[in-house]
Amino acid sequence: MANPRQRVIVLGSGAAGMAAAAAAATGGAHVTVLESAHLLGGTTAWSGGGIWIPVNGKAENGTGSDSPDEALRYLHTVSIGDSDPDLLEAYVREGARVVSAIEVETPLRWHQIVGYPDYHAELDGGQLDGRSLEIDPVQVAPELLSRLLPNPYGKLPVTMNEDNAGFSDSAEIARRQRLGVIPRGRGLIGGLASCVLERGGEIRTGVRASRLLVSNQVVVGVEAGGARFEGQVVIATGGFERDAALVRSFLRGPMLAPGGVPNNVGDGLRMGMTAGAALANMSEAWWCPAMEVPGETAAGAPFYRMLFSERALPGLLVVDSRGRRFANEAANYNDFGRSLHEFDPARYEYPRVPSWIVFDALCRHQHQIGPLTGDEPDPPWLARANTIEDLAARIGVPPPTLYETVERFNRLATAGVDDDFGRGAYAWDRATARRAKAAATLRPLTEPAFYAVKVLPGCLGTKGGLKIDAGGRVVRADGSGVIPGLFAAGNAAANPFGHAYPGAGGTIGPALVFGWCAGETAALG
């Protein structure tokens, strides 16, 4: 039974931090959440809020066809040996329990995200129906709602299922806006934070932790904002993608477009290292191609728009700086983002930095690309030309090569089979095209004018950090066990999936599950 006098200090207010705080508060601990930003939610508040949870019991068809064995086979397959087997087993074992506990202890309710297969559903253990969940829209009190970080993508208060189904009930949308009913990542944070506050926890913003308090090799608290906070400490400060020095030191390839919130600068990583924590998975991130609209900012920093589904649009392809295709454009964003890191030893360059989305007028006016809708005039940052050769000259790639690339792509698209990269042959490709309101992902580029948008290597966040056990305890670098009093979760912890990204919600799923487990364990003292 939890010690009701136990104090738990949670650093960070994203999914990992708020899950830890909610679990600790539910376990009877006195909880204090310290968020360095002035608004709550971290990168989770910018996200769709989906979670990838195997054997979750929420499948709409009710067949229960998923199993722990299938899920583990799939995770071992997609990680290609680059994972933590013990944490994979813990994740599969604890995921459904945590989902259920959140429904019992908070106002949040889950449902399956329809039409989201696993990213590699064709591999052993993969699921065509997927294992991704999202929350029902949840009502959040006005005072708490005002403290949540806005979503810079400007999403209306509709779920992913509703959005994919073309939900357009303006009266219901207005009602949700009036009553503070929110879905997605902000709703997830709002529901968890409500649980913390209702159980007497406190949530402080604008308080940046700087140093762990250690006594006899035990973490006994943290120094933050010039004050001391004593108790068990859960580090959930996010990744380090916004710190240029840490990015240069650890990441495996170029990363020019960080997609996380500006305060993801590795605070928790540095504190844990100072306390003797082991690190793991440090070269990896949740990779994603991105674009930049000049002058756009979010939370006071440059804003890079992650290119999630645009790459699957018909009448569109992606080429490198030499004008050549190099990957299946409709692949999930993590694997496509990873492909941007190729290094050419002969020319001593990264030929895919930058790359270019190239598309025709039909695609331009039928679909949205980044913030650009089909009925808007062409902005200055959009390259445009009446021929492929002229477009190539405008973006600085060899015109003959781009022309040949487009001609070959057009032949393949007309035939309906991408012999070069298999675009459209995989379940995720087809699902992405459907979400983009397209019948298929392959269509030739035939309608002038032609357009191009620069693509940068980016990431949603880093995924290496402090090594943890199944209870969220931070492990010592010297191999002598755990650091008493110290826990970690989310992107501040080493992700159990290694380099893999199993499906939609693969970032927030582990953050939520291991955050909840860390909070439970910390509450026990």
N, C-alpha and C positions, 0 to 999 in steps of 0.2 A: 504493500500500500504506500502511496506517495506521502512524503512528509509535507504537510500543509504549510510548514514554515520555510520550505525550500525556496530559494530565490533563483530565478533563471533570467539571465540577460541575453536577449537576442539581438544580434547586430545585422540589420537589413530587414526590409519589409516587402520583398518579393514573395513568390509562392513558397520558397523554402523557409524563409524567416517567419512568415505569417503562419505556415503550417506548424513549425516548431513552437511558436508562441501559443497557438490554439491548443495543441496537444499538451503542452506544459500547464497551461491554465486549466484545462479540463482535468489534468492529473492533480490539481490542488496546489500547484506552485504559485508564488507571487511572481508575475511576469512583467518585465520591462523591455519594450522594443525600442531600440535606438536606430533611427534612420538618418543617414548623413545628409540626404537631400531634404528639401522643404516640403515635398509632397510624397505620398506613400505609393508603393506598388512596384518600384523598380522596373526592369524590362518586362516583367509579367504584365504590367498595366498597359504596355504597348502591344501586347500579343493577343492572339485569338483565344488563349487560355485553355487550349485542348491538352489532354493528358493521354499518353499511351500506356494502357494498363492491361496486361494479359489476364485471361480468365476472370473478367470483371463482372460477369453475370448480367450485363446490360444489353446484350445483343437483342435487337428487335425481333429477330425470328425465333428467339427463345430455344434454339436447338442445343445450346451449350456445347458446341462442337470443339471449342478451345479446351486445352488442357495444359497443366504445368509442364509436362514433358514436351509437348509441341512448342510451347513458348520458349523453353530453354534450348531446344534444338535450333530454333530460329535465331535466337540471340547469339548462340555460339557460331552459327553459320555466318551471320552478317558481320560479326566482329573479327572473323578470320584469326582467332587466337589472341587478339589484342583487347582483352577484357579481364575483369576480376571475377573469376567463377563463383567465389563465395558471395559477392555482392549481387551477381546475377540471380543466384538462387534465392537470396533474401528478397530481392525485388519482386520476383515472381510469387514468392510465398506471401509477402506482406501487402502487395499492391491492392488486391481486392478488399482485404481487411481495412486498410486505410481509407479507401473509397467509402466503405460502409460506415466507418467511424465518423467520417466527416459529415455524412448525411445525418447521423444520430446527434452529433454535438454542435452542428452549425446549421444555418438556414439554407445551405447549399444542397441542391439535388442534381444528379447526373443523368445524362442520356447519351446514347450512342451517336457518334457523328456518322451519318449515313453517307455512303459513297466514298469512304476514305479507306482503301485497302492498305495493308502494310506496304511500306516503300519497296520491299522486295518480296511481294506476295508469292512469286513463283518459286522461291527457294524453300528448302526443307523447313516445315513448321510455319511458313508464312500463311497469312489469312487474307483471302479475297474480300471478306466483309470487314476486315480491319479490327483493331483493338483500341480505337480512339474514342474518348468521351469528352463531353463539354457540359457546362452547367446550364440548368434552366435560368432564365433571367431572374435576378434576385433584387428585392427592394432594399435599398441602403438608406439609412437615416441621413437627412440633409447635412448635418455637421460633418459626418464621416465622408459623405460623398464629396464635399468641398475640399477634402484633404487628399483625394485620390489624384494621381498623375493623369492628365488627359492623354488620350490616344492620338498621336500625331497623324495617323492614317485617316482620321476623320470618319470612323465607322459609325453608322447609325446603331441604336440599341437593338440589334437583332442578332440571333445566334448564327453560327455557321450553317446549321441545317436550314434555317429560314433564308439566309442569304443565298445559299446554293439553290433553293427552291424558288427564288424570285419573289420573296415575301415583299408585299407592297401595301400593307394595310396602314395607311397614313394615320388613321384614327388611333390604332393601337400603338404606333410609334410615338404619337403625340402624348398618349396616356403614359407610356413608360418614361418619356422625358419629363413629364410633369410630376410624376410620383417618385422619380429616382430609381426606376427599375432598370438594372443594367446587366448585360451578359458578358461573356468573353473574359479576358484577363482582368479587367477592372472589377467585374462582378465577383470573380474568384477571390481577389484581394479583399473586396468589401465584405463578403460573407465570412471569411476567416477573421478579419479584423473585428467584425461585430461580435464574434464568439469571444475574442480576447477581452474586449471592453466589457461585455456582459458579465464576465467572470472576474472583474476587478483588476485586470491588467492595465498597464499604462503604455501609451504609444507616443514617443517623443520624436519630433522631426528636427532637422537642422542640427543634429548632434553627431559629430564624427568621432568614432573610436580611434584612439591613437596607440594604445599600449595595453597589453594584457598584464594583469596583476598576478604574480607568481610567488608562491611561498612553499619552500621545500619541494620544488618540482611539481606542485599542484597549482592549477589555475584557480584563483579565488575571486576573480572579477576583472574589470576592465576600466581603464581611464578613458574618458570621453568628454569632450567639450569642457575640459578643465575640472571635471568632477570625477569622483570614484564611485563605481557601481559594483557592489559585491554580490557574488553568486556564481552558479554554473554559467558558462558562456557558450552560446551557440553562434558560430560564425556563418552568416548567410549574406555576405556583403556583395555577392555577384562575382563576376569574372574580372579580368584585367585588360580587356580589349581596348579600353580608352587610355591606357598608359603606354606611351610609345616605347619607353625603355624596356618594359617587361615584354611587350610584343616582340621587339627585336631579340631579346634574350631567349625567348622560349618557343615561339610559334615556328612551325615547320616551313612556312612559305609566306609570300607577300600577303599582307592584310591591310588594305588601304581604306576600307569602309566599315568601321565598327558600327554595329547595329544596336548595341546596348545603350543604356542610359549613361549620361556623362560622368556619373560618380562611380562607375565600374572601373576603378583604377588600381585594384589589387590590394586594398587596405587589409582585408582578412588574410590574404596570402602572406603579406609581409609580417603580420603579427604572429601567424602560425609558424612561419619559418624561424622567427626569433625565439619562439618557445620550444623549438626542436622538433617540429612536425615533419613527417615524411611527406614527400610529394609524389604525384603520379599523373600520367597522361598530359604532361605539360605542353607537348607540341601540338595538341589538338584543340579544335574549336568547332562550334556549330556553324560550319562554312555556309556561305550564301553569296551568290552574285548580287551586286547592288548597283544602283545608279545614283547620281547626285544631281539635284536641281540647284543651280547656282543661287546662293543666298538663303536657301531653306535651313531653318534651325528648329530644334526641339529641345526644351528644357535648357536653353541657353547655349547649346553646342551645335556644330554642324550636323545636319540630319541626312543620313544615307538611307534611301528607300530600298528595302530588300526586294528582289525580283523573285517572287514566289511562284506565280503561275503564268506570268506573261510569256515565258519562253515556250510554252506549249501551244501558243496561238497559231492557227492556220495562216499561211501567207507570211511566215516569219521564220528566220533562222539566225544562228549566232556564228560569227566568224572571229578568228584571232587577228592580231595586228598584221598578219600576212594575207588576210582575206580568205582563210580556209576554215571550213567547219572542223570541229575537233571532238564533239561529243553529242550524245542524245540530248537535245535541248529540253525535252519534256521530262527528263529525269528529276528526281527530287532535288531540292535546292542544296542539300548538304553535299551530295555526291557531285553535282554539277559544279558547285563552288570549289570543291577540292580539285577538280580538273583544271582550274585556272592556275594552279601552282607549277605546271610543268616547266622545267628548265632545259634550255638548249645549250649543251656544253660547247658545241662548235661555234655558235654565234655569241655565246656567253650572255644570254638574255632570257627573260621570261616572255616568250612570244605571245602569251595570252593576257598580258597586262599592258594596255587595256585590250578588251575584246569589244565586239559591237553587235548589238541586236539590229538586224536588217529586215525591213518589212515593206509591204507595198501599200498602196492607197486604200485598198479594200480592207485590209487588216487595220489600218490607221483609223478608219471611220466607223468600223463595226465594233471595235473593242477598246477597252481602256488599257493603257500602258503607263505604269507608274501613276502619276496624278493626272495624266492627259486623257481626257475623254474624247470620243469621236467627233463631237460637235464643236470643240474648241478650235480657235485658230492656231496655227503652228507657232510655238514659242521659239525664242532665239536659240535655246539649247538643243533644239531638234534639227539634225542635219537633214536636208531635203535636196533632191535632184530629180530631173526628169528621166535620166538613164542610170543604169547600174554603174557604168564607167564613170560618169560624172560624180555619182555619190561616193565611189571609191576615192576619187581625187579629193573630195571634200573632207573625208575622214582620214586620209593619209595611208590608205592601203593600196597595194598594186592593182590598178584597174583590170588588167587581163586576168589576174588570179580571181578576183571577186566575181567577174563576169562568168568565168568557167565554173566557179563554185555554185553560183545561183543557177546556171544552166543545168548542172548535174542534179542539184536539189530538185529543180522543177521536173526533171524527167522521173526521178524517184517518187516525188509526190504525186505526179499524174498516174503513175502505176500503182500508188497506194502502198508501196513497200520500201522502207528505208534500208537498203542493203548495206549502207555504210555504218550506221550507228543504231539501227533497230528502233528508231523513234516510232511510237504508236504500237509496238509489239507487246508492251508491258501494261499490266493492270493500272499502275500508277499513272502512266502516260495518258491513258484513256480517261481515267477519272479526272485528271487535271484539265483536260480539254473540255469535259462536260461542265466542270465548275466555271470555266471561262465562257460558257454558253456556246460552245462550238461542237459541231457534229463529229469532227475528227481533228486530229492535230496536224495532219499533213494536207497542205494545199500549195500549189505552185505560186510563186510571186510573179504576177502577170500584169497588174494594174498600176501604171504610173500615176502619180509620182512615187519615188522610192525614198525611204527614210532610214535613219540610223540613230541609235542611242548608245552612248559609251557605257560599257559594263566594267565594273571594278571588282576585284576580289575583296569580299567582305565576310562578316560573320555576325550571327545573332548574339554571340557571346563566346568566351573561351570555356573549355570544358576540362581543363586540368587544374589541380589544386591540392588541398590538404587530403592526405589519404585517410579514409575512415573505415571503421568496421560496420557490421550490420546494424548496430545500435546508434550509428552516427558519431561514435567516439573517435577523436583524432588519434592516429597512430604515430608513435615516435619514430624518428629517422634512424635511431640506433638499433631498432629492432627489439627493444626491451619491453614492448607493450604499448598501452595507450597513455595519453597525457591526461591524468585525472582532472576533471572539471572542464574539459574542452571538447566541443562538438563542432561539426561542420555539416553543411548541406548545400544543395544547389550548385551554382557554378563556382562557388568558393571551394568546393570539394572536388576531388578527382572523380569523374563520372564513371560509373561501373561499365558502361558500354564500350569503353575504349574509343576507337575512331568511328564506331558504327552509329547509325541513326536509324532505328528500326521502323519508325512510323510517325505519323503526325502526333505531336504532343510528346515526342521523345525527349524533349528538353525539360518541360515542366513536370512530366510524370515522375522521374527520379527525384526532382527537387521537392515535390510534394510528399512522396513516400518517405524518403530518408529524412526530410525535415520533420515530418510527423514522428518518426521513430526517434530522432534525436531529442525532440521535445519530451516525449514519453520517458526516455531514459534519463534526461537531465532532471526531470521532476522527481525522480526517485532519489536523487542525490548521490 
